[in-house]
Amino acid sequence: MEFYKKLKEERLKHNLSQEELANKLNISRQSVSKWELEKGYPNIETLITLSDLFGISIDELIKGDAFLKDKIIKEGKLGEARMTDKFKWLYVVSSFVVVFWLFVLPFKNPSSLTFGIINFIVFIYFIVILNYVKNNKKKFFN
């Protein structure tokens, strides 16, 4: 069964109006109407909430709707790409901070050996932290 039919069937089975369902999902009634008219689809978070609300699996909600299954798969792949992009930006920004800290600041106060030692420690710290984040990026960006 296609998603829009299953959604309406479950909504009616639970004696909910479109307005009541929308309130439970913290969305507009128009969104629910749009889904039931096959003019749009919810995001994965809303599908999970619908699944919990109706007491059925996500698989039962989307099984007969090939377009929605493809949409969810594509969103998942885009999410992985975004995670990678976030990591790249974190790495680039952190690298600029380290370069600034190591190569620009010491010239403003070159007589301080302590400052140089602190720079070296900060540099090692950033390398360790960035490698940790790189190796555990799924924990940081999910």
Order of alpha helices (4+ residues) and beta strands (2+ residues): alpha-alpha-alpha-alpha-alpha-alpha-alpha-alpha-alpha
